[in-house]
Amino acid sequence: MRRLRMIVLVAVAALTAACGGVEPETSAAAADDGPVTPVAFWGAEGGFVTATMNALRPPRVMVYGDGLVIVDASKRMTLTDAEVGEVVARMEEFLAGQSPTAKPKPGAPSVTDLPDTVLGVRGKDGKMLEVRVPALEQLADFYPRRLVDAKKLMEGLATRAAAEGADYVATRVRMVADEAPSAEGRPSPWPEGVPEPSGVVEPVWRKDVEGAAANAITKAVPAGQEYGRSLFTTRSGVVFVLSWRYLLPHEQSGDGHL
């Protein structure tokens, strides 16, 4: 871990205190051993998507200072110390000097209802530098090449994790219930041990759970169906689409801010 801290300090100063002494491991349980610091990421925000997807959508790729890489909150792998340093250094190079929200060059076609690509790296000041790029994939030719390269770097990590990574699991789960009175299919009784929606559901009900409740929802709702979704009826007779995903390490004990 001492060698890792030295490398990360070269790439991004002031991370040593935030590392929390977590030792890199290959087991899925390692994500819950303690706090780790995000150092680079690729995600998406906005776009014409459902309220459930907005509530559950994880980063496409999240890189942590201890080498852990999590893709779509479903796959994980571990980078070497040198690889972490290289990813951080390249992302710093790609995002340096970019506007917080990039604008395409004049002449770009109008594109609506598509998500913004969000790219981030922890800078030498210890703060996360984030750049939002509307419709980057569709308007790649109208943006600086460095933004396209940053996304390609993250895509490479996602491809690698899909090929050689392990399944990602965690002790805490984010569940979302979306009222669906006219949904097709036969609802099942509400899963035993899973909290039922309370208060106003507008537009969805979200709750982070752990322990027995987390185990109950992951067993009751099959994974791999848009983060696990199925129809269930509460004891009061209201039908909901119930969905979930595992929380990422930096979401485990805080508000999820980077």
RACORPE-V504821 format. One record per backbone hydrogen bond with DSSP energy under -0.5 kcal/mol. CO is the residue of the C=O (numbers start at 0). NH is the residue of the N-H. E is the energy in kcal/mol with one decimal. If there is no record, write none. Layout:
# RACORPE-V504821
{{CO & NH & E} {CO & NH & E}}
This chain:
# RACORPE-V504821
{{0 & 4 & -2.4} {1 & 5 & -1.8} {2 & 6 & -1.9} {3 & 7 & -2.7} {4 & 8 & -2.3} {5 & 9 & -1.4} {6 & 10 & -1.8} {7 & 11 & -4.1} {11 & 14 & -0.8} {14 & 17 & -0.8} {14 & 18 & -1.0} {15 & 18 & -0.9} {18 & 21 & -0.9} {26 & 29 & -1.4} {27 & 30 & -1.3} {28 & 31 & -1.9} {29 & 32 & -1.5} {35 & 37 & -0.5} {36 & 64 & -2.7} {38 & 121 & -2.4} {39 & 62 & -3.1} {40 & 119 & -2.3} {41 & 59 & -1.2} {41 & 60 & -2.3} {42 & 117 & -2.5} {44 & 115 & -3.1} {46 & 48 & -1.6} {49 & 53 & -2.2} {50 & 54 & -1.9} {51 & 55 & -1.7} {52 & 56 & -2.8} {58 & 71 & -0.8} {59 & 71 & -1.3} {60 & 41 & -2.4} {61 & 69 & -2.3} {62 & 38 & -3.1} {62 & 39 & -1.5} {63 & 66 & -2.1} {66 & 78 & -3.1} {67 & 63 & -2.8} {68 & 76 & -2.0} {69 & 61 & -2.1} {70 & 73 & -2.3} {70 & 74 & -2.0} {72 & 245 & -0.5} {73 & 167 & -2.4} {74 & 70 & -2.8} {75 & 165 & -2.5} {76 & 68 & -2.8} {79 & 83 & -2.2} {80 & 84 & -2.2} {81 & 85 & -2.1} {82 & 86 & -2.6} {83 & 87 & -2.5} {84 & 88 & -2.3} {85 & 89 & -2.6} {86 & 90 & -2.5} {87 & 91 & -2.5} {88 & 92 & -2.0} {89 & 93 & -2.5} {90 & 94 & -2.3} {91 & 95 & -1.7} {94 & 97 & -1.9} {99 & 131 & -3.0} {101 & 133 & -0.6} {104 & 107 & -1.4} {112 & 47 & -2.1} {114 & 134 & -1.0} {115 & 44 & -1.9} {116 & 132 & -3.3} {117 & 42 & -2.8} {118 & 130 & -2.7} {119 & 40 & -2.1} {120 & 122 & -0.6} {120 & 128 & -3.3} {122 & 125 & -2.1} {126 & 122 & -3.0} {126 & 128 & -0.6} {127 & 129 & -0.6} {128 & 120 & -1.9} {130 & 118 & -2.5} {131 & 101 & -2.8} {132 & 116 & -2.7} {132 & 135 & -1.1} {134 & 138 & -2.3} {136 & 139 & -0.6} {138 & 141 & -2.2} {139 & 142 & -1.4} {141 & 104 & -2.5} {143 & 146 & -1.2} {143 & 147 & -1.1} {144 & 148 & -2.5} {145 & 149 & -2.1} {146 & 150 & -1.9} {147 & 151 & -2.2} {148 & 152 & -2.2} {149 & 153 & -1.8} {150 & 154 & -2.6} {151 & 155 & -2.1} {152 & 156 & -1.3} {153 & 157 & -2.1} {154 & 158 & -2.6} {155 & 159 & -2.2} {156 & 160 & -2.5} {157 & 161 & -2.1} {158 & 162 & -1.6} {159 & 163 & -2.7} {160 & 164 & -2.3} {165 & 75 & -2.7} {170 & 210 & -0.7} {171 & 246 & -2.2} {172 & 174 & -0.6} {172 & 208 & -3.0} {173 & 244 & -1.7} {174 & 206 & -2.4} {175 & 242 & -2.8} {176 & 178 & -0.5} {176 & 204 & -2.6} {177 & 240 & -3.0} {179 & 182 & -1.3} {184 & 186 & -0.7} {187 & 232 & -2.6} {190 & 193 & -1.8} {199 & 201 & -1.0} {203 & 201 & -0.6} {204 & 176 & -2.8} {206 & 174 & -2.9} {208 & 172 & -2.9} {209 & 212 & -1.1} {209 & 213 & -0.6} {210 & 214 & -2.2} {211 & 215 & -2.3} {212 & 216 & -2.2} {213 & 217 & -2.0} {214 & 218 & -1.4} {215 & 219 & -2.1} {216 & 220 & -2.3} {219 & 221 & -0.6} {221 & 224 & -0.6} {223 & 225 & -0.6} {226 & 243 & -1.2} {227 & 243 & -0.9} {229 & 241 & -3.3} {230 & 187 & -2.1} {231 & 239 & -3.0} {232 & 189 & -1.8} {233 & 236 & -1.9} {237 & 233 & -2.6} {238 & 179 & -2.5} {239 & 231 & -2.6} {239 & 241 & -0.7} {240 & 177 & -2.3} {240 & 242 & -0.5} {241 & 229 & -1.4} {242 & 175 & -2.8} {244 & 173 & -3.0} {247 & 250 & -1.7} {247 & 251 & -0.7} {248 & 251 & -1.2} {249 & 255 & -0.7}}
